[in-house]
Amino acid sequence: MPERPVAVLAMQPWALPDLFPADLLEQLRTLVRLEPGPALTSFGTEEAVSVLREADVLVTGWGCPRIDSAVLATAPRLRAVIHSAGSVKGHVDPAVFAHGVTVSSAAQANAVPVAEYTVSAIVFAAKRVFARANWYAHDRTAGDWRSGAGTGLFDRTIGIIGASRTGRLVLDRLRPHNVRLLLADPFVTAQEARALGAELVGTDELCRRSELVSVHAPALPETHHLLDARRLALLQDGATLINTARGSLVDTVALTRHCATGRIDAVLDVTDPSPLPPDHPLLRLPNVLVTPHLAGSQGRELRRLGEFTVAELARFVGGEPLHGTICSSDLHRIA
C-alpha cells in the first residue's frame, strides 16, 4: 500500500474549528499524514522549516504566509497547495507554478454564500426595503409606500459586471425570476453570455440600461474605479448599486454624492477605504446599506470550504483531476 502523502496546515488557527470540525479532520487523516502541531502562521521558524522539509501538500487558508522561492527551497517534496478559502493571489507566488506545484482553491465553494447574499440584496433593493424601513420607523407621514410604483423584482433589468465564479452563480440564481439580465465582461463572448442567460453589453451600456447593478469583477490596476463618476452618472434615477467584490472598483467619493441626493441606492459589503471612517456619510444615509465584508463564508458556511478541501485532497491522492485548479495564467485576472 503506497505511503500517504504528508500534509501541513498553513493558516490562522481561528479558522480551523469551523473549516475542519472533528469529522472532517478525521477524513483528512485517512487521506494524508497530517503533520501534528498547530497550523503554521510563519514559514521562517525552525519548526516550520523542519515540517516543510517533509511536506507533500500544503493545506492553506486565511493568513497563510506567502509561498515564494525561499519557502520552496525548504520544501523539496511539495507537490500541491490546496487552499481552503478563496483567492490564492495573496500567498501563492508565481514561483510556485514555475516549480510545477499544483495549486487549487475552494473559491467556487466560497462564491456560494456571496451569491446568496447578492441575490438577497437584489430582492430587497428591488423592493426598496432599506429606505422604506427607514420611512416606516421614522416618518410614516411622508406618504404611503404601499402604492410605491416601480418597486418589486418582476420584469426588472439587472446588470452583472464580471462573469466571475460569483457572477455566474448570481446569473444562474436570477434566471427564474422573470428579469432581464445584462452582462459586461471583456473575457466572455456573446454566445457564452447567452448560455448564462444574459445579453453581453459594454459597461457603459449596462449602466445606462440596468435598474440594479451588481459588481463581481476582480480588483486589478485596470479595474480601479471601474465605476467612476462618469459611469455612476449613467445609472438611472432610482437604480441600486450592489458591490460584494472589491471596494476599489467603485469611486467612493462619486458614489457618496449620488447616494446623498437620493438619486441612487447602494448595498456595499466592501468599501474603499475599508473600513469606512465612523463618520462617513454612507454609514448614515437611509438609502445605503453597508455591511462589514460578511458576504463570503463565515461561521457555519466555512464547513463547505472544508468539505471541498477534503474532496480535493481525495482527488489529489487518487491521481484524479482537481476541481479547483488555478493556472499561472489565471493570476493576472483573478481577485
Residue frames relative to the residue before (quaternion, step in Angstrom):
aa qw qx qy qz dx dy dz
M 1.0000 0.0000 0.0000 0.0000 0.00 0.00 0.00
P 0.4482 -0.7066 0.4648 0.2894 3.64 -0.72 1.01
E 0.5418 -0.6270 0.4549 0.3261 3.53 -1.14 0.72
R 0.4898 -0.6581 0.4832 0.3058 3.56 -0.98 0.82
P 0.5009 -0.6449 0.4741 0.3294 3.59 -1.02 0.73
V 0.4474 -0.6668 0.5291 0.2743 3.55 -1.23 0.55
A 0.0972 -0.7903 0.6044 0.0258 3.57 -0.85 1.02
V 0.1443 -0.7747 0.6133 0.0526 3.53 -1.07 0.86
L 0.3448 -0.7276 0.5582 0.2004 3.57 -0.95 0.91
A 0.0167 0.7862 -0.6169 0.0325 3.57 -0.95 0.89
M 0.4550 0.6350 -0.4840 0.3944 3.57 -0.13 1.34
Q 0.6329 -0.4973 0.4097 0.4294 3.54 -1.30 0.04
P 0.5247 -0.6836 0.4022 0.3092 3.64 -0.76 0.97
W 0.5688 0.6194 -0.4008 0.3635 3.62 1.07 -0.56
A 0.6687 0.5293 -0.3090 0.4210 3.59 1.08 -0.64
L 0.5558 0.6867 -0.3768 0.2784 3.58 1.11 -0.65
P 0.6873 0.5019 -0.3407 0.3996 3.66 0.67 -0.89
D 0.7131 0.4297 -0.2669 0.4855 3.61 1.00 -0.74
L 0.6353 0.5179 -0.3325 0.4665 3.58 1.07 -0.68
F 0.8177 0.0860 0.0196 0.5688 3.55 0.84 -1.04
P 0.0808 -0.7888 0.6091 0.0153 3.59 0.16 1.23
A 0.7882 -0.4059 0.1795 0.4264 3.55 -1.27 0.42
D 0.6911 0.4851 -0.3114 0.4360 3.60 0.83 -0.86
L 0.6653 0.4785 -0.3101 0.4819 3.61 1.02 -0.73
L 0.6096 0.5441 -0.3496 0.4584 3.56 1.08 -0.70
E 0.6397 0.5162 -0.3188 0.4719 3.56 1.04 -0.76
Q 0.6298 0.5175 -0.3335 0.4736 3.59 1.05 -0.75
L 0.6043 0.5512 -0.3487 0.4575 3.58 1.05 -0.77
R 0.7015 0.4912 -0.2719 0.4390 3.54 0.86 -0.99
T 0.6183 0.5204 -0.3600 0.4661 3.60 1.16 -0.37
L 0.6927 0.4765 -0.2685 0.4701 3.59 1.20 -0.52
V 0.8095 0.1088 0.0063 0.5770 3.56 0.98 -0.93
R 0.4485 -0.5918 0.5653 0.3592 3.51 -1.33 0.15
L 0.2052 -0.8034 0.5520 0.0879 3.53 -0.25 1.30
E 0.4260 -0.7225 0.4831 0.2511 3.53 -0.56 1.20
P 0.4294 -0.7235 0.4721 0.2632 3.60 -0.66 1.05
G 0.6194 0.5342 -0.4172 0.3961 3.54 -1.29 0.39
P 0.6648 -0.5149 0.3585 0.4054 3.58 -1.28 0.25
A 0.6331 -0.5139 0.4075 0.4110 3.53 -1.28 0.32
L 0.4850 -0.6663 0.4833 0.2953 3.57 -1.04 0.78
T 0.1122 -0.7742 0.6194 0.0665 3.55 -1.02 0.86
S 0.7460 0.1858 -0.1470 0.6224 3.55 1.36 0.04
F 0.3008 -0.7539 0.5552 0.1815 3.55 -1.09 0.72
G 0.6019 0.6303 -0.3282 0.3643 3.56 1.28 -0.03
T 0.5704 0.6062 -0.3906 0.3932 3.60 1.21 -0.14
E 0.6417 -0.5155 0.3930 0.4099 3.57 -1.25 0.36
E 0.6331 0.5329 -0.3335 0.4516 3.57 1.00 -0.82
A 0.6646 0.5061 -0.3095 0.4543 3.59 0.92 -0.91
V 0.6451 0.5226 -0.3236 0.4538 3.59 0.91 -0.88
S 0.6500 0.5219 -0.3087 0.4580 3.56 1.00 -0.85
V 0.6773 0.4908 -0.2848 0.4682 3.55 0.96 -0.92
L 0.6659 0.5251 -0.3063 0.4324 3.57 0.89 -0.95
R 0.5675 0.6191 -0.3818 0.3859 3.59 1.10 -0.64
E 0.7528 0.3762 -0.1989 0.5021 3.59 1.10 -0.68
A 0.5262 0.6970 -0.3871 0.2957 3.59 1.24 -0.27
D 0.2242 -0.7401 0.6208 0.1291 3.53 -1.05 0.91
V 0.7906 0.1338 -0.0329 0.5967 3.55 1.12 -0.76
L 0.1799 -0.7224 0.6525 0.1418 3.53 -1.16 0.71
V 0.1561 -0.7469 0.6402 0.0889 3.56 -0.83 1.04
T 0.0790 -0.8498 0.5210 -0.0115 3.54 -0.21 1.30
G 0.0467 -0.7771 0.6272 0.0232 3.52 -1.37 0.28
W 0.7852 -0.2867 0.2230 0.5016 3.54 -1.28 -0.30
G 0.8044 0.2646 -0.2099 0.4888 3.56 -0.91 0.94
C 0.3920 0.7077 -0.5041 0.3024 3.60 1.19 0.19
P 0.4563 -0.6657 0.5055 0.3050 3.63 -0.91 0.83
R 0.6221 -0.5560 0.3930 0.3865 3.56 -1.21 0.44
I 0.2722 -0.7446 0.5933 0.1397 3.54 -0.98 0.94
D 0.0889 0.8158 -0.5579 0.1235 3.57 -0.21 1.30
S 0.7835 -0.3317 0.2256 0.4745 3.57 -1.28 -0.18
A 0.6363 0.5359 -0.3336 0.4435 3.59 1.00 -0.79
V 0.6578 0.4869 -0.3089 0.4846 3.57 0.98 -0.80
L 0.6474 0.5315 -0.3229 0.4406 3.57 0.92 -0.89
A 0.6153 0.5588 -0.3428 0.4378 3.59 1.09 -0.67
T 0.6962 0.4346 -0.2676 0.5048 3.59 1.17 -0.51
A 0.7277 0.3715 -0.2171 0.5341 3.60 1.29 -0.13
P 0.0468 -0.8673 0.4950 0.0243 3.60 0.59 1.11
R 0.6967 0.4731 -0.2783 0.4619 3.59 1.17 -0.49
L 0.4462 0.7395 -0.4372 0.2508 3.59 1.24 -0.26
R 0.0818 -0.8186 0.5685 0.0050 3.57 -0.79 1.08
A 0.8210 0.0829 -0.0174 0.5646 3.60 1.12 -0.50
V 0.1438 -0.7128 0.6772 0.1125 3.50 -1.32 0.61
I 0.0402 -0.7979 0.6010 -0.0220 3.56 -0.56 1.18
H 0.1984 -0.8288 0.5210 0.0483 3.53 -0.40 1.33
S 0.2467 -0.7986 0.5375 0.1117 3.57 -0.66 1.14
A 0.6470 0.4209 -0.3473 0.5325 3.57 1.04 0.83
G 0.7529 -0.4099 0.2738 0.4361 3.58 -1.15 -0.58
S 0.8608 0.0812 -0.0327 0.5014 3.55 -0.50 -1.22
V 0.3027 -0.7396 0.5744 0.1775 3.55 -1.14 0.74
K 0.4289 0.7601 -0.4303 0.2307 3.56 1.27 -0.21
G 0.6792 0.5254 -0.2982 0.4168 3.58 1.04 -0.69
H 0.8197 0.2647 -0.1229 0.4929 3.59 1.05 -0.57
V 0.6711 0.4485 -0.3142 0.4997 3.62 1.19 -0.18
D 0.2593 -0.7755 0.5639 0.1153 3.54 -0.46 1.27
P 0.6194 -0.5471 0.3965 0.3998 3.63 -1.09 0.53
A 0.5511 0.6206 -0.3923 0.3965 3.60 1.16 -0.50
V 0.5739 0.5939 -0.3836 0.4132 3.60 1.11 -0.60
F 0.6806 0.4663 -0.2873 0.4867 3.58 0.91 -0.88
A 0.6301 0.5466 -0.3325 0.4400 3.57 1.01 -0.81
H 0.6770 0.4757 -0.2860 0.4833 3.58 1.14 -0.60
G 0.5302 -0.6633 0.3941 0.3516 3.60 1.25 0.06
V 0.4136 0.7011 -0.4778 0.3303 3.59 1.23 0.40
T 0.4107 -0.6984 0.5346 0.2402 3.58 -0.92 0.94
V 0.1095 -0.7897 0.6024 0.0377 3.57 -0.95 0.92
S 0.0086 0.7884 -0.6136 0.0423 3.55 -0.93 0.97
S 0.1301 -0.7951 0.5899 0.0537 3.56 -1.15 0.63
A 0.4112 -0.6878 0.5446 0.2476 3.54 -1.22 0.62
A 0.2126 0.8233 -0.5052 0.1477 3.59 1.19 0.49
Q 0.6287 0.5408 -0.3505 0.4352 3.59 0.99 -0.75
A 0.6627 0.4835 -0.3034 0.4848 3.57 1.01 -0.79
N 0.6579 0.5096 -0.3098 0.4600 3.57 1.02 -0.77
A 0.6038 0.5781 -0.3558 0.4179 3.59 1.17 -0.51
V 0.5483 0.6555 -0.3977 0.3339 3.60 1.12 -0.56
P 0.7235 0.4077 -0.2895 0.4760 3.66 0.65 -0.91
V 0.5893 0.5541 -0.3807 0.4482 3.62 1.11 -0.53
A 0.6542 0.4965 -0.3076 0.4804 3.57 1.00 -0.83
E 0.6355 0.5225 -0.3335 0.4603 3.59 0.98 -0.78
Y 0.6358 0.5148 -0.3189 0.4786 3.58 0.96 -0.86
T 0.6763 0.5184 -0.3018 0.4274 3.56 0.85 -1.01
V 0.6786 0.4781 -0.3030 0.4681 3.58 0.82 -0.94
S 0.6205 0.5256 -0.3426 0.4704 3.60 1.02 -0.74
A 0.6544 0.5105 -0.3089 0.4645 3.57 0.96 -0.87
I 0.6360 0.5260 -0.3278 0.4598 3.58 1.01 -0.79
V 0.6515 0.5070 -0.3170 0.4669 3.59 0.93 -0.86
F 0.6732 0.4836 -0.2940 0.4759 3.57 0.90 -0.91
A 0.6627 0.5139 -0.3121 0.4464 3.57 0.93 -0.89
A 0.6365 0.5342 -0.3352 0.4440 3.58 0.99 -0.79
K 0.6790 0.4503 -0.2684 0.5140 3.58 1.19 -0.58
R 0.3239 -0.7474 0.4909 0.3091 3.57 1.35 -0.23
V 0.0890 0.8559 -0.5020 0.0871 3.53 1.05 0.86
F 0.6851 0.5187 -0.3168 0.4016 3.60 0.83 -0.93
A 0.6899 0.4445 -0.2785 0.4989 3.59 0.86 -0.90
R 0.6673 0.5053 -0.3147 0.4477 3.58 0.96 -0.81
A 0.6170 0.5264 -0.3486 0.4698 3.60 1.05 -0.66
N 0.6390 0.5171 -0.3221 0.4697 3.57 1.02 -0.78
W 0.6349 0.5140 -0.3237 0.4774 3.58 0.99 -0.82
Y 0.6663 0.5196 -0.3092 0.4363 3.58 0.87 -0.95
A 0.6948 0.4819 -0.2708 0.4601 3.57 1.05 -0.79
H 0.8392 0.2819 -0.0828 0.4576 3.57 0.95 -0.88
D 0.8507 0.0851 0.0296 0.5179 3.61 0.86 -0.73
R 0.0064 0.8500 -0.5264 0.0202 3.57 0.63 1.06
T 0.5887 0.5918 -0.3740 0.4041 3.59 1.17 -0.31
A 0.5505 0.6564 -0.3846 0.3437 3.60 1.23 -0.29
G 0.7421 -0.3344 0.2245 0.5358 3.60 1.20 -0.06
D 0.4853 -0.6731 0.4809 0.2832 3.53 -1.20 0.51
W 0.3250 -0.7838 0.4996 0.1747 3.58 -0.36 1.27
R 0.5343 0.6430 -0.4228 0.3496 3.60 1.14 -0.38
S 0.6758 0.4547 -0.2963 0.4988 3.58 1.18 -0.41
G 0.3293 0.8117 -0.4451 0.1861 3.58 1.35 0.07
A 0.2333 -0.7896 0.5559 0.1146 3.59 -0.03 1.27
G 0.7913 0.3325 -0.2417 0.4525 3.53 -1.02 0.81
T 0.5914 0.5569 -0.3963 0.4278 3.61 1.17 -0.09
G 0.5995 0.5450 -0.4323 0.3959 3.54 -1.23 0.53
L 0.5350 -0.6698 0.4362 0.2735 3.54 -1.21 0.62
F 0.5577 0.6536 -0.3915 0.3295 3.58 1.06 -0.67
D 0.8656 0.0836 -0.0913 0.4852 3.54 -1.03 0.97
R 0.4041 0.7011 -0.4896 0.3247 3.60 1.11 0.59
T 0.3422 -0.6787 0.6011 0.2467 3.54 -1.37 0.30
I 0.0696 -0.8123 0.5784 -0.0291 3.54 -0.61 1.22
G 0.1976 -0.7945 0.5679 0.0845 3.55 -0.86 1.01
I 0.1465 -0.7762 0.6110 0.0521 3.54 -0.88 1.02
I 0.1544 -0.7856 0.5952 0.0685 3.58 -0.65 1.12
G 0.8070 0.1978 -0.1836 0.5252 3.56 -0.37 1.27
A 0.1707 -0.7799 0.5971 0.0779 3.57 -0.61 1.18
S 0.1251 0.7942 -0.5712 0.1652 3.54 0.75 1.13
R 0.7250 -0.3630 0.2976 0.5041 3.57 -1.23 -0.14
T 0.6877 0.4648 -0.2857 0.4789 3.56 0.88 -0.92
G 0.6370 0.5430 -0.3353 0.4323 3.58 0.91 -0.88
R 0.6677 0.4982 -0.2999 0.4649 3.57 0.97 -0.84
L 0.6396 0.5096 -0.3286 0.4724 3.59 1.02 -0.74
V 0.6281 0.5260 -0.3348 0.4655 3.58 1.02 -0.77
L 0.6401 0.5180 -0.3255 0.4648 3.58 0.91 -0.90
D 0.6660 0.5142 -0.3065 0.4451 3.57 0.88 -0.92
R 0.7064 0.4636 -0.2671 0.4632 3.58 0.96 -0.84
L 0.6659 0.4995 -0.3057 0.4622 3.58 1.18 -0.44
R 0.5221 0.6936 -0.4020 0.2912 3.59 1.12 -0.58
P 0.7025 0.4594 -0.3134 0.4442 3.68 0.89 -0.67
H 0.6199 0.6334 -0.3137 0.3408 3.62 1.21 -0.26
N 0.4770 -0.6901 0.4410 0.3191 3.62 1.15 0.37
V 0.4634 0.6311 -0.4745 0.4023 3.52 0.80 1.11
R 0.4147 -0.6523 0.5618 0.2948 3.56 -1.32 0.31
L 0.1741 -0.8119 0.5541 0.0582 3.57 -0.77 1.04
L 0.1085 -0.7586 0.6412 0.0401 3.54 -0.93 1.01
L 0.1071 -0.7902 0.6021 0.0405 3.57 -1.10 0.72
A 0.0784 -0.7598 0.6441 0.0414 3.54 -1.03 0.91
D 0.3030 0.7185 -0.5765 0.2443 3.56 -0.67 1.15
P 0.3806 -0.7684 0.4636 0.2231 3.62 -0.54 1.11
F 0.6829 0.4856 -0.2864 0.4646 3.60 1.22 -0.31
V 0.6454 0.5051 -0.3078 0.4832 3.61 1.29 0.05
T 0.3577 -0.7202 0.5536 0.2167 3.56 -1.04 0.79
A 0.6602 -0.4965 0.3766 0.4192 3.56 -1.27 0.31
Q 0.6392 0.5273 -0.3252 0.4557 3.57 1.03 -0.78
E 0.6517 0.5013 -0.3145 0.4743 3.59 0.96 -0.84
A 0.6337 0.5290 -0.3333 0.4555 3.58 0.99 -0.78
R 0.6441 0.5165 -0.3256 0.4609 3.59 0.96 -0.85
A 0.6336 0.5271 -0.3323 0.4586 3.58 1.03 -0.74
L 0.6730 0.4635 -0.2786 0.5047 3.57 1.20 -0.55
G 0.5526 -0.6377 0.3761 0.3829 3.58 1.30 0.00
A 0.6509 0.5240 -0.2927 0.4648 3.57 1.27 0.28
E 0.4070 -0.6509 0.5780 0.2769 3.52 -1.36 0.29
L 0.3450 -0.7447 0.5353 0.1997 3.57 -0.77 1.03
V 0.0714 0.7836 -0.6091 0.0993 3.56 -0.79 1.09
G 0.5717 -0.5495 0.4631 0.3958 3.55 -1.29 0.12
T 0.6634 -0.5261 0.3491 0.4016 3.56 -1.23 0.42
D 0.6306 0.5302 -0.3460 0.4489 3.61 0.96 -0.75
E 0.6724 0.4881 -0.3008 0.4681 3.58 0.88 -0.93
L 0.6178 0.5447 -0.3429 0.4517 3.56 1.01 -0.79
C 0.6628 0.5025 -0.3120 0.4592 3.59 0.90 -0.88
R 0.6713 0.5104 -0.3058 0.4420 3.59 0.94 -0.84
R 0.7750 0.4066 -0.1967 0.4420 3.57 0.88 -0.95
S 0.6732 0.5439 -0.3041 0.3981 3.60 1.08 -0.64
E 0.3460 -0.7105 0.5762 0.2082 3.51 -1.18 0.72
L 0.7532 0.1189 -0.0968 0.6397 3.55 1.25 -0.46
V 0.1033 -0.7973 0.5944 0.0157 3.57 -0.87 1.00
S 0.0663 -0.7978 0.5993 0.0058 3.57 -0.80 1.04
V 0.2829 -0.8006 0.5178 0.1041 3.55 -0.77 1.14
H 0.0729 0.8053 -0.5803 0.0975 3.57 -0.79 1.10
A 0.3947 0.7150 -0.4770 0.3248 3.59 1.09 0.71
P 0.5347 -0.6173 0.4598 0.3487 3.61 -1.21 0.40
A 0.4752 -0.6334 0.5240 0.3138 3.55 -1.27 0.40
L 0.1437 0.7669 -0.6006 0.1747 3.54 -0.39 1.31
P 0.6658 -0.4776 0.3482 0.4555 3.62 -1.14 0.28
E 0.7144 0.4581 -0.2684 0.4559 3.59 0.94 -0.82
T 0.6968 0.4258 -0.2958 0.4956 3.63 1.20 -0.17
H 0.3781 0.7164 -0.5032 0.3009 3.61 1.23 0.15
H 0.8285 -0.0263 -0.0494 0.5571 3.57 -0.77 1.13
L 0.0595 0.8089 -0.5724 0.1205 3.54 0.88 1.01
L 0.7197 0.2553 -0.1737 0.6219 3.54 1.12 -0.73
D 0.0093 0.8181 -0.5696 0.0785 3.53 0.06 1.37
A 0.7736 -0.3413 0.2344 0.4797 3.57 -1.28 -0.12
R 0.6531 0.5258 -0.3242 0.4380 3.59 0.94 -0.85
R 0.7165 0.4416 -0.2689 0.4683 3.59 0.82 -0.94
L 0.6152 0.5301 -0.3597 0.4595 3.60 1.02 -0.66
A 0.6304 0.5347 -0.3301 0.4557 3.59 1.10 -0.65
L 0.6092 0.5593 -0.3510 0.4391 3.59 1.21 -0.42
L 0.5432 0.6341 -0.4045 0.3732 3.59 1.16 -0.47
Q 0.5381 -0.6318 0.4567 0.3204 3.54 -1.07 0.77
D 0.5692 -0.5327 0.4853 0.3958 3.55 -1.23 0.41
G 0.7916 0.2702 -0.2199 0.5020 3.57 -0.86 0.96
A 0.4687 0.6715 -0.4530 0.3524 3.61 1.24 0.04
T 0.2528 -0.7380 0.6021 0.1697 3.54 -1.33 0.35
L 0.2047 -0.7516 0.6173 0.1100 3.55 -1.02 0.91
I 0.0833 -0.7822 0.6173 0.0130 3.57 -0.87 1.03
N 0.0034 -0.8086 0.5874 -0.0339 3.59 -0.72 1.05
T 0.0484 0.7786 -0.6213 0.0738 3.54 -0.61 1.24
A 0.5283 0.6558 -0.3907 0.3717 3.59 1.28 0.21
R 0.7156 -0.3204 0.2785 0.5547 3.59 0.08 -1.31
G 0.5524 -0.6548 0.4108 0.3119 3.55 -0.96 0.89
S 0.6406 0.5683 -0.3301 0.3970 3.58 1.03 -0.74
L 0.5415 0.6297 -0.4012 0.3864 3.60 1.22 -0.20
V 0.7514 0.3327 -0.1664 0.5449 3.57 1.23 -0.50
D 0.4233 -0.6675 0.5562 0.2567 3.55 -1.07 0.83
T 0.3283 -0.7958 0.4766 0.1783 3.57 -0.18 1.31
V 0.6372 0.5355 -0.3379 0.4394 3.60 0.95 -0.82
A 0.6854 0.4731 -0.2841 0.4750 3.57 0.88 -0.95
L 0.6359 0.5269 -0.3318 0.4560 3.59 0.98 -0.82
T 0.6336 0.5386 -0.3318 0.4454 3.57 0.95 -0.85
R 0.6382 0.5300 -0.3332 0.4481 3.59 0.94 -0.83
H 0.6954 0.4772 -0.2850 0.4554 3.58 0.84 -0.95
C 0.6755 0.4867 -0.2987 0.4664 3.58 0.96 -0.83
A 0.6310 0.5595 -0.3356 0.4197 3.59 1.01 -0.77
T 0.6678 0.4755 -0.3048 0.4847 3.59 1.11 -0.59
G 0.4748 -0.6655 0.4410 0.3703 3.57 1.23 -0.35
R 0.4333 0.7244 -0.4534 0.2863 3.58 1.26 0.04
I 0.7873 0.0416 -0.0340 0.6142 3.60 1.05 -0.73
D 0.3583 -0.6950 0.5832 0.2201 3.52 -1.33 0.44
A 0.1246 -0.7973 0.5850 0.0814 3.58 -1.25 0.25
V 0.1128 -0.7168 0.6824 0.0888 3.50 -1.31 0.64
L 0.0064 -0.8373 0.5406 -0.0810 3.57 -0.41 1.26
D 0.1155 -0.7802 0.6117 0.0608 3.55 -0.62 1.13
V 0.7400 0.2248 -0.1581 0.6139 3.56 1.34 -0.20
T 0.0654 -0.8042 0.5907 0.0014 3.56 -1.05 0.77
D 0.1918 -0.7381 0.6303 0.1454 3.51 -1.35 0.23
P 0.4359 -0.3075 -0.8069 0.2538 1.55 -0.92 2.36
S 0.2602 -0.7393 0.5965 0.1731 3.52 -1.35 0.21
P 0.4864 -0.3267 -0.7937 0.1634 1.49 -1.26 2.14
L 0.5983 -0.5263 0.4461 0.4073 3.53 -1.32 0.20
P 0.5831 -0.5493 0.4442 0.4011 3.61 -1.13 0.50
P 0.6219 -0.5951 0.3516 0.3681 3.62 -0.99 0.75
D 0.7369 0.3995 -0.2354 0.4919 3.60 1.09 -0.60
H 0.3508 0.7591 -0.4939 0.2382 3.61 1.19 0.27
P 0.5602 -0.6429 0.4031 0.3322 3.62 -0.89 0.87
L 0.6174 0.5703 -0.3653 0.4002 3.62 0.97 -0.72
L 0.6398 0.5334 -0.3273 0.4460 3.59 1.15 -0.53
R 0.7416 0.4129 -0.2171 0.4821 3.58 1.21 -0.38
L 0.5526 0.6350 -0.4007 0.3618 3.60 1.17 -0.35
P 0.4687 -0.7122 0.4433 0.2766 3.62 -0.82 0.92
N 0.7036 0.4439 -0.2635 0.4883 3.60 1.20 -0.41
V 0.6585 0.4514 -0.3037 0.5200 3.59 1.28 0.36
L 0.1033 -0.7563 0.6424 0.0675 3.55 -1.02 0.86
V 0.0567 -0.7790 0.6244 0.0042 3.57 -0.78 1.08
T 0.0494 -0.7942 0.6056 0.0050 3.57 -0.75 1.06
P 0.5375 -0.6980 0.3894 0.2688 3.60 -1.05 0.77
H 0.6999 -0.4851 0.2789 0.4439 3.58 0.54 1.23
L 0.3687 0.7561 -0.4586 0.2864 3.54 0.81 1.04
A 0.4352 0.7233 -0.4567 0.2808 3.60 1.23 0.02
G 0.6498 0.5217 -0.3185 0.4519 3.60 1.04 -0.71
S 0.7601 -0.4087 0.2558 0.4357 3.53 -1.33 0.17
Q 0.1112 0.7614 -0.6300 0.1052 3.52 -0.95 1.02
G 0.8438 0.1899 -0.1149 0.4886 3.54 -1.26 0.45
R 0.8557 -0.0045 0.0387 0.5160 3.56 -0.81 -1.07
E 0.6187 0.5802 -0.3405 0.4057 3.59 1.14 -0.63
L 0.5524 0.6291 -0.3969 0.3763 3.60 1.18 -0.43
R 0.5639 0.6076 -0.3925 0.3984 3.58 1.11 -0.56
R 0.5886 0.5795 -0.3689 0.4262 3.59 1.07 -0.70
L 0.6504 0.5034 -0.3065 0.4792 3.57 1.05 -0.80
G 0.6368 0.5238 -0.3215 0.4655 3.57 1.02 -0.78
E 0.6470 0.5139 -0.3186 0.4645 3.58 0.98 -0.83
F 0.6342 0.5185 -0.3314 0.4681 3.56 1.00 -0.81
T 0.6636 0.5185 -0.3050 0.4448 3.58 0.92 -0.91
V 0.6453 0.5072 -0.3222 0.4717 3.58 0.94 -0.83
A 0.6641 0.4939 -0.3063 0.4702 3.59 0.92 -0.90
E 0.6429 0.5193 -0.3210 0.4626 3.59 1.03 -0.76
L 0.6332 0.5161 -0.3225 0.4781 3.58 1.03 -0.76
A 0.6272 0.5307 -0.3351 0.4613 3.58 1.02 -0.77
R 0.6508 0.4965 -0.3171 0.4789 3.57 1.01 -0.79
F 0.6380 0.5276 -0.3278 0.4551 3.58 0.98 -0.82
V 0.6770 0.4895 -0.2929 0.4650 3.58 0.85 -0.97
G 0.7175 0.4479 -0.2440 0.4744 3.57 1.05 -0.78
G 0.5012 -0.6797 0.4160 0.3373 3.58 1.25 0.04
E 0.4722 0.6722 -0.4395 0.3634 3.58 1.20 0.45
P 0.6135 -0.5334 0.4128 0.4108 3.63 -1.20 0.36
L 0.4003 -0.7108 0.5261 0.2402 3.56 -1.02 0.82
H 0.4655 -0.7094 0.4657 0.2514 3.56 -1.06 0.76
G 0.7617 0.3712 -0.1988 0.4925 3.59 1.14 -0.51
T 0.2215 0.8308 -0.4918 0.1372 3.56 1.22 0.44
I 0.1540 -0.7477 0.6423 0.0687 3.53 -1.06 0.94
C 0.2233 -0.7731 0.5818 0.1186 3.58 -0.91 0.95
S 0.6420 -0.5303 0.3783 0.4043 3.57 -1.18 0.47
S 0.6420 0.5371 -0.3229 0.4417 3.57 1.08 -0.71
D 0.5982 0.5716 -0.3629 0.4287 3.61 1.23 -0.29
L 0.5485 0.6867 -0.3884 0.2769 3.58 1.11 -0.71
H 0.6904 0.5165 -0.3026 0.4062 3.60 0.93 -0.85
R 0.8034 0.2773 -0.1531 0.5042 3.60 1.14 -0.38
I 0.5451 0.5616 -0.4457 0.4346 3.57 1.14 0.54
A 0.6386 -0.5489 0.3761 0.3865 3.53 -1.21 0.52
